[in-house]
Amino acid sequence: MRDSFLPFARPEVDEESIEDLCQSIRSGWLTTGPKTQAFEEDFSKTVGATYSISVSSATAGLHLAFLGLGIEPGDEVITTPMTFVATVNAAIWAGATPVLVDIDPKTLNIDVEQLEGAITDRTKAIVPVHFAGLPCDMDRIEAMAEKHGLAIVEDAAHALGASYRGRPIGADRGPRRCSVFSFHPTKNITTGEGGMVCTSDEDLAERISVLRQHGMSKGAWNRYAAKGNPHYDVLFPGFKANMMDIQAAIGRGQLKKLDSFNSRRKTIVDRYREAFKDQPGLTLPGTPAYDHVHSWHIFTPLVDVDKLDIDRDGFMGAMRELNLGTALHYQALHLFSYYQETYRWRKGDFPNAEMVSDRIVSLPLFPAMTDFDVEDVINGVRSVMESHL
């Protein structure tokens, strides 16, 4: 057993970023300001987006995206049950009814074969979730959205650095299209908390930019600066969802290291795949045939509970006893009490998501892991499996 606990994830912030953060604090400009603008510009260049609008979280970004697209009560938004609850909560806050489509058990992304059958005359948007950093089959989803006149809001919380058929996730996709990224501490880069909405739709970008800061007209953030204008208009009742410069200072440094961070993640995953390719009791994530680059936010094998004498939670507990952290991404959201009570979803409605939900586990995966850490995880998994087969 390890002497110290290895967490499932841990952020890595370098001294240059810490100094940039301290400089913001010393300057007295802590909230939205020039560093936030610079971070947005750098992010746009990284993913190929015309507009990048920073927000306080990806959850806020999803909410503002739905509002910016005019989603309102009576509308339906289609997504997957295998996602964090923020995906559907944001649609609910906009007044929409979430509609779920089961997942492909191989990719854990939304099952495109079942998607069109869920579209009704009330559907206004599709929300594909790039689970774990694996891009959804966007050409097929785009074709359905075009056919039915629907918006697309990509939940790209896991997918920074991923690409689909040579196009980075977050790159411009046209009118009524956007992608939403997360900078939570477990993500591929972090700002502590925060998110980014990327789009080429000028009107949507403008509405989100205004909505994130009380509905105040563009440029109001600069009203306290020496050359700022103290006057502003309120265009509609907005929210408080802006990013601060002290967050952006961290994000700018993180973004510079995105390629090296993701390269290390892939190296660790490649080692896991090689070590576990013939491991009884463990099923590895599948790979679709279409061209893509996976960003490997998380590595999520399935514990084969039919072959073991413990369930997935038992496996996680056994790993914890070896000082090895794991995580659960996710419990299928239609099984939570609120959604069952409100939308009458029941166990059995989405069998693939339920099968995965009972078996999925996230193994430790972060750039600062040493090769010794990786081998500790591999040996730990093998030990637990051998003890319970």
C-alpha positions as CSV (number, residue, x, y, z in Angstrom):
1,M,0.0,0.0,0.0
2,R,1.2,3.6,-0.7
3,D,2.4,5.7,2.1
4,S,0.3,8.7,1.0
5,F,-3.1,9.0,-0.6
6,L,-3.2,9.4,-4.4
7,P,-6.2,11.5,-5.3
8,F,-8.3,10.9,-8.5
9,A,-7.3,14.4,-9.7
10,R,-5.1,17.3,-8.6
11,P,-4.6,20.7,-10.4
12,E,-1.1,21.8,-11.3
13,V,-0.5,25.6,-11.2
14,D,3.0,26.9,-11.9
15,E,4.9,29.7,-10.2
16,E,4.5,32.0,-13.2
17,S,0.7,31.8,-12.9
18,I,0.8,32.3,-9.1
19,E,2.9,35.4,-9.6
20,D,0.5,36.7,-12.3
21,L,-2.3,36.1,-9.8
22,C,-0.4,38.0,-7.1
23,Q,0.2,40.8,-9.5
24,S,-3.5,41.1,-10.0
25,I,-4.1,41.3,-6.3
26,R,-1.3,43.9,-5.8
27,S,-2.7,46.0,-8.7
28,G,-6.1,46.3,-7.0
29,W,-7.9,45.0,-10.1
30,L,-9.4,41.7,-9.0
31,T,-12.6,41.4,-10.9
32,T,-13.3,41.3,-14.7
33,G,-10.6,43.3,-16.5
34,P,-7.7,43.3,-18.9
35,K,-6.5,39.8,-18.0
36,T,-10.0,38.4,-18.5
37,Q,-10.1,40.0,-21.9
38,A,-6.6,38.6,-22.8
39,F,-7.6,35.1,-21.6
40,E,-10.7,35.2,-23.8
41,E,-8.6,36.3,-26.8
42,D,-6.0,33.5,-26.2
43,F,-8.8,31.0,-25.8
44,S,-10.3,31.9,-29.1
45,K,-7.0,31.4,-30.8
46,T,-6.5,28.0,-29.1
47,V,-9.9,26.5,-30.2
48,G,-10.6,28.5,-33.3
49,A,-13.6,30.5,-32.1
50,T,-14.5,34.0,-33.3
51,Y,-15.9,34.8,-29.8
52,S,-15.0,33.4,-26.4
53,I,-17.1,34.7,-23.5
54,S,-15.7,33.9,-20.0
55,V,-18.1,33.1,-17.2
56,S,-18.1,32.0,-13.6
57,S,-18.7,28.4,-14.4
58,A,-19.6,26.0,-17.2
59,T,-23.0,25.7,-15.5
60,A,-23.5,29.5,-15.8
61,G,-22.3,29.2,-19.4
62,L,-24.9,26.6,-20.3
63,H,-27.7,28.6,-18.6
64,L,-26.7,31.8,-20.4
65,A,-26.4,30.0,-23.7
66,F,-29.9,28.7,-23.4
67,L,-31.2,32.1,-22.6
68,G,-29.2,33.7,-25.3
69,L,-30.8,31.3,-27.8
70,G,-34.2,32.2,-26.7
71,I,-35.0,28.9,-25.0
72,E,-38.2,29.5,-22.9
73,P,-41.0,27.7,-21.0
74,G,-42.6,25.1,-23.2
75,D,-39.4,24.3,-25.2
76,E,-37.6,21.0,-25.1
77,V,-33.9,20.4,-25.0
78,I,-32.4,17.0,-25.8
79,T,-29.4,15.6,-24.0
80,T,-28.0,12.5,-22.4
81,P,-28.6,10.9,-18.9
82,M,-24.9,10.2,-18.6
83,T,-23.7,13.7,-17.6
84,F,-23.4,15.9,-14.6
85,V,-26.7,17.3,-13.5
86,A,-25.7,20.9,-14.5
87,T,-26.5,20.0,-18.1
88,V,-30.2,19.5,-17.4
89,N,-30.4,22.0,-14.6
90,A,-29.3,24.9,-16.8
91,A,-32.1,24.0,-19.3
92,I,-34.6,23.8,-16.5
93,W,-33.6,27.3,-15.2
94,A,-34.3,28.6,-18.7
95,G,-37.8,27.1,-18.4
96,A,-37.2,24.2,-20.8
97,T,-38.1,20.6,-20.4
98,P,-35.1,18.3,-20.6
99,V,-35.6,15.2,-22.9
100,L,-33.1,12.4,-22.5
101,V,-31.8,10.0,-25.1
102,D,-29.9,6.9,-24.0
103,I,-26.1,6.5,-24.6
104,D,-24.1,4.3,-26.9
105,P,-22.6,1.8,-24.4
106,K,-19.3,1.8,-26.3
107,T,-18.6,5.5,-26.4
108,L,-20.8,6.6,-23.5
109,N,-21.9,9.5,-25.7
110,I,-25.5,10.2,-26.8
111,D,-26.8,7.4,-29.1
112,V,-27.2,9.2,-32.4
113,E,-29.3,6.3,-33.7
114,Q,-32.0,7.2,-31.1
115,L,-31.7,11.0,-31.3
116,E,-34.0,11.8,-34.2
117,G,-36.8,9.8,-32.6
118,A,-36.8,12.2,-29.6
119,I,-37.2,15.4,-31.7
120,T,-40.7,17.0,-31.5
121,D,-42.2,20.3,-32.6
122,R,-41.3,21.6,-29.2
123,T,-37.6,20.7,-29.5
124,K,-35.4,23.8,-29.7
125,A,-31.8,22.5,-29.0
126,I,-29.6,19.5,-28.9
127,V,-27.0,19.3,-26.2
128,P,-24.3,16.7,-27.0
129,V,-22.0,15.9,-24.1
130,H,-18.5,15.0,-25.1
131,F,-18.1,12.5,-22.3
132,A,-14.7,12.1,-20.8
133,G,-13.3,14.2,-23.7
134,L,-14.4,11.9,-26.5
135,P,-16.1,14.0,-29.2
136,C,-19.7,13.0,-30.2
137,D,-20.4,12.2,-33.8
138,M,-21.0,15.9,-34.6
139,D,-21.6,15.5,-38.4
140,R,-24.6,13.3,-37.8
141,I,-25.9,15.6,-35.0
142,E,-25.4,18.7,-37.1
143,A,-27.3,17.1,-40.0
144,M,-30.3,16.4,-37.7
145,A,-30.1,19.9,-36.2
146,E,-30.1,21.4,-39.7
147,K,-33.0,19.2,-40.8
148,H,-35.2,20.3,-37.9
149,G,-34.0,23.9,-37.5
150,L,-32.4,23.3,-34.0
151,A,-29.7,25.0,-32.1
152,I,-26.7,23.0,-30.8
153,V,-25.1,23.7,-27.4
154,E,-22.1,21.4,-27.0
155,D,-21.4,20.5,-23.4
156,A,-17.6,20.5,-23.8
157,A,-16.8,20.6,-20.1
158,H,-14.5,17.5,-20.6
159,A,-13.3,18.3,-24.0
160,L,-10.7,21.1,-24.1
161,G,-8.0,20.0,-26.5
162,A,-10.3,17.4,-28.2
163,S,-11.1,17.5,-31.9
164,Y,-13.5,15.9,-34.3
165,R,-12.5,15.2,-37.9
166,G,-9.6,17.7,-37.6
167,R,-11.8,20.5,-36.1
168,P,-11.1,21.5,-32.5
169,I,-14.1,21.2,-30.1
170,G,-15.1,24.9,-29.6
171,A,-14.2,25.9,-33.2
172,D,-16.8,28.0,-35.1
173,R,-19.8,26.0,-36.3
174,G,-22.1,28.8,-37.5
175,P,-25.3,30.5,-36.3
176,R,-27.1,29.2,-33.2
177,R,-24.1,27.0,-32.3
178,C,-21.9,27.2,-29.3
179,S,-19.6,25.1,-27.0
180,V,-19.3,25.5,-23.3
181,F,-16.1,24.6,-21.4
182,S,-15.3,24.1,-17.7
183,F,-12.3,25.2,-15.7
184,H,-13.2,23.4,-12.5
185,P,-10.0,22.2,-10.6
186,T,-10.4,18.6,-11.9
187,K,-10.6,19.7,-15.6
188,N,-7.8,19.8,-18.2
189,I,-7.0,23.4,-17.2
190,T,-8.4,25.3,-14.3
191,T,-9.1,28.8,-13.1
192,G,-10.3,27.6,-9.7
193,E,-13.8,27.9,-10.9
194,G,-14.9,29.2,-14.2
195,G,-16.0,28.5,-17.8
196,M,-16.0,29.7,-21.4
197,V,-18.6,29.9,-24.1
198,C,-17.3,29.8,-27.6
199,T,-19.3,30.7,-30.8
200,S,-19.2,32.4,-34.1
201,D,-22.7,33.7,-33.7
202,E,-22.2,37.5,-33.0
203,D,-25.8,38.0,-31.7
204,L,-25.5,35.0,-29.3
205,A,-22.1,36.2,-28.1
206,E,-23.4,39.7,-27.4
207,R,-26.4,38.4,-25.5
208,I,-24.3,36.1,-23.3
209,S,-21.8,38.8,-22.7
210,V,-24.5,41.2,-21.5
211,L,-26.4,38.5,-19.6
212,R,-23.4,37.5,-17.5
213,Q,-23.1,41.0,-15.9
214,H,-26.5,42.2,-14.8
215,G,-27.7,42.9,-18.4
216,M,-25.4,45.9,-18.5
217,S,-24.3,47.1,-21.9
218,K,-21.0,45.9,-23.4
219,G,-17.9,47.6,-21.9
220,A,-19.6,48.4,-18.5
221,W,-16.9,46.3,-16.7
222,N,-14.4,49.1,-17.5
223,R,-16.5,51.9,-16.0
224,Y,-14.2,52.3,-13.0
225,A,-11.0,52.6,-15.0
226,A,-9.2,56.0,-15.7
227,K,-10.6,56.0,-19.3
228,G,-13.8,54.2,-18.5
229,N,-17.3,55.5,-19.2
230,P,-19.4,55.7,-16.0
231,H,-22.6,55.5,-18.0
232,Y,-24.2,52.3,-19.2
233,D,-27.5,50.9,-20.2
234,V,-29.3,47.8,-18.9
235,L,-30.6,45.9,-21.9
236,F,-32.5,43.2,-20.0
237,P,-32.4,41.7,-16.5
238,G,-29.2,39.7,-16.3
239,F,-27.1,37.7,-13.9
240,K,-23.8,37.8,-12.0
241,A,-21.8,35.3,-13.9
242,N,-18.6,37.1,-14.9
243,M,-15.0,35.7,-14.5
244,M,-12.5,37.7,-12.4
245,D,-9.0,38.8,-13.4
246,I,-7.6,36.7,-10.5
247,Q,-9.1,33.7,-12.2
248,A,-8.0,34.6,-15.7
249,A,-4.5,35.1,-14.4
250,I,-4.4,31.4,-13.5
251,G,-6.2,30.5,-16.8
252,R,-3.7,32.2,-19.0
253,G,-0.8,30.2,-17.6
254,Q,-2.8,27.0,-17.7
255,L,-3.7,27.5,-21.4
256,K,0.0,27.8,-22.3
257,K,0.4,24.3,-20.9
258,L,-2.7,22.7,-22.3
259,D,-0.8,20.7,-25.0
260,S,1.7,19.3,-22.5
261,F,-1.0,18.6,-19.9
262,N,-3.1,16.7,-22.5
263,S,0.0,14.9,-23.8
264,R,0.8,13.6,-20.3
265,R,-2.8,12.5,-19.8
266,K,-2.6,10.5,-23.0
267,T,0.6,8.9,-22.0
268,I,-1.0,7.8,-18.7
269,V,-4.0,6.5,-20.5
270,D,-1.9,4.6,-23.0
271,R,-0.1,2.9,-20.1
272,Y,-3.5,2.0,-18.5
273,R,-4.8,0.6,-21.7
274,E,-1.8,-1.6,-22.2
275,A,-1.8,-2.8,-18.6
276,F,-5.5,-3.5,-18.5
277,K,-6.2,-4.8,-22.1
278,D,-6.6,-8.4,-20.9
279,Q,-7.6,-7.7,-17.3
280,P,-10.5,-9.9,-16.2
281,G,-13.2,-7.9,-14.4
282,L,-12.5,-4.6,-16.2
283,T,-13.9,-3.3,-19.5
284,L,-12.0,-0.4,-21.1
285,P,-13.6,2.6,-22.8
286,G,-14.4,2.1,-26.5
287,T,-13.1,4.0,-29.5
288,P,-15.4,5.2,-32.4
289,A,-14.4,4.7,-36.0
290,Y,-14.5,8.4,-37.0
291,D,-11.4,10.6,-36.9
292,H,-11.0,12.3,-33.5
293,V,-8.6,13.4,-30.8
294,H,-9.6,12.5,-27.3
295,S,-8.7,15.0,-24.5
296,W,-8.8,12.4,-21.7
297,H,-10.3,14.5,-19.0
298,I,-11.1,11.2,-17.2
299,F,-10.4,7.5,-17.8
300,T,-13.5,5.5,-17.1
301,P,-13.4,1.7,-17.3
302,L,-16.3,-0.4,-16.3
303,V,-16.1,-2.8,-13.3
304,D,-17.5,-6.1,-14.4
305,V,-19.8,-6.7,-11.5
306,D,-21.1,-9.9,-13.0
307,K,-17.6,-11.5,-12.7
308,L,-16.6,-10.1,-9.3
309,D,-17.9,-10.7,-5.8
310,I,-18.0,-7.0,-5.2
311,D,-19.9,-4.2,-6.9
312,R,-18.4,-0.9,-8.2
313,D,-18.7,0.8,-4.9
314,G,-16.9,-2.1,-3.3
315,F,-14.1,-1.8,-5.8
316,M,-13.8,1.9,-5.0
317,G,-13.6,1.1,-1.3
318,A,-10.9,-1.5,-1.9
319,M,-8.9,1.0,-3.8
320,R,-9.3,3.5,-1.0
321,E,-7.9,1.0,1.4
322,L,-4.8,0.9,-0.8
323,N,-4.5,4.7,-0.6
324,L,-5.7,5.1,-4.2
325,G,-8.4,7.5,-5.0
326,T,-11.2,7.0,-7.5
327,A,-14.3,8.9,-8.5
328,L,-17.8,8.3,-10.0
329,H,-18.7,10.0,-13.3
330,Y,-21.7,9.6,-13.2
331,Q,-24.8,8.2,-11.6
332,A,-27.3,8.3,-14.5
333,L,-29.2,11.5,-13.7
334,H,-32.7,10.2,-14.4
335,L,-32.3,8.1,-11.2
336,F,-32.1,11.1,-8.9
337,S,-35.2,11.7,-6.9
338,Y,-36.0,15.3,-8.2
339,Y,-36.0,14.2,-11.8
340,Q,-38.0,11.1,-11.1
341,E,-40.6,13.1,-9.2
342,T,-40.7,16.0,-11.8
343,Y,-40.4,14.2,-15.1
344,R,-41.6,10.7,-14.2
345,W,-38.3,9.1,-15.4
346,R,-37.9,5.6,-14.0
347,K,-35.3,2.9,-13.7
348,G,-35.5,1.0,-17.0
349,D,-36.1,4.1,-19.2
350,F,-32.4,4.3,-20.3
351,P,-30.9,0.9,-19.9
352,N,-27.5,1.6,-21.4
353,A,-26.9,4.6,-19.1
354,E,-28.1,2.5,-16.1
355,M,-25.8,-0.4,-17.0
356,V,-22.8,2.0,-17.2
357,S,-23.9,4.0,-14.1
358,D,-23.7,0.8,-12.0
359,R,-20.2,-0.1,-13.3
360,I,-18.3,3.0,-14.2
361,V,-15.3,4.2,-12.2
362,S,-12.7,7.0,-12.8
363,L,-9.1,6.1,-12.1
364,P,-6.5,8.7,-11.1
365,L,-5.5,10.8,-14.1
366,F,-3.7,14.2,-13.9
367,P,-0.5,15.6,-15.5
368,A,1.5,15.7,-12.2
369,M,1.2,11.9,-11.7
370,T,4.6,10.3,-11.7
371,D,5.3,7.0,-13.5
372,F,5.5,5.4,-10.0
373,D,2.0,6.8,-9.3
374,V,0.7,5.2,-12.5
375,E,2.2,1.8,-11.6
376,D,0.7,2.0,-8.1
377,V,-2.7,2.4,-9.7
378,I,-2.1,-0.5,-12.1
379,N,-0.9,-2.7,-9.3
380,G,-3.8,-1.7,-7.1
381,V,-6.4,-2.5,-9.7
382,R,-4.8,-5.8,-10.4
383,S,-4.7,-6.7,-6.7
384,V,-8.3,-5.8,-6.1
385,M,-9.4,-7.7,-9.2
386,E,-7.4,-10.8,-8.2
387,S,-8.9,-10.7,-4.7
388,H,-12.5,-10.6,-5.9
389,L,-12.7,-12.6,-9.1
